[in-house]
Amino acid sequence: MRKYEVVIISKVGDEEVLNATIAKFENIIKNTGGNVDKVDRWGKKRLAYEVKDVMEGYYTLINFTAEPATVFELERVLKITDDVLKHMVIKLED
């Protein structure tokens, strides 16, 4: 298993929607055999440029341990989720 981190920039909105979106990604990691090590909510920040007609985003950092197949599934779901503006998954060095 390898260590990864993902930064997710979500649309700013209702607190319940944000929590549900983050929980959805945590569940994907757990259900595909991964392990969520830490979830760091950075909060609402102004974007450097407009993304999908939005100027503010909610930043979340998730550190997790998983197999590469888990990362492929996570990225697939991140790409099709409407509430996600941007994301980046990085493999950490051991």
Sequence and secondary structure as in RCSB ss.txt:
>XXXX:A:sequence
MRKYEVVIISKVGDEEVLNATIAKFENIIKNTGGNVDKVDRWGKKRLAYEVKDVMEGYYTLINFTAEPATVFELE
RVLKITDDVLKHMVIKLED
>XXXX:A:secstr
 EEEEEEEEEE   HHHHHHHHHHHHHHHHHTT EEEEEEEEEEEEEEEEETTEEEEEEEEEEEEE HHHHHHHH
HHHHH TTEEEEEEEE   
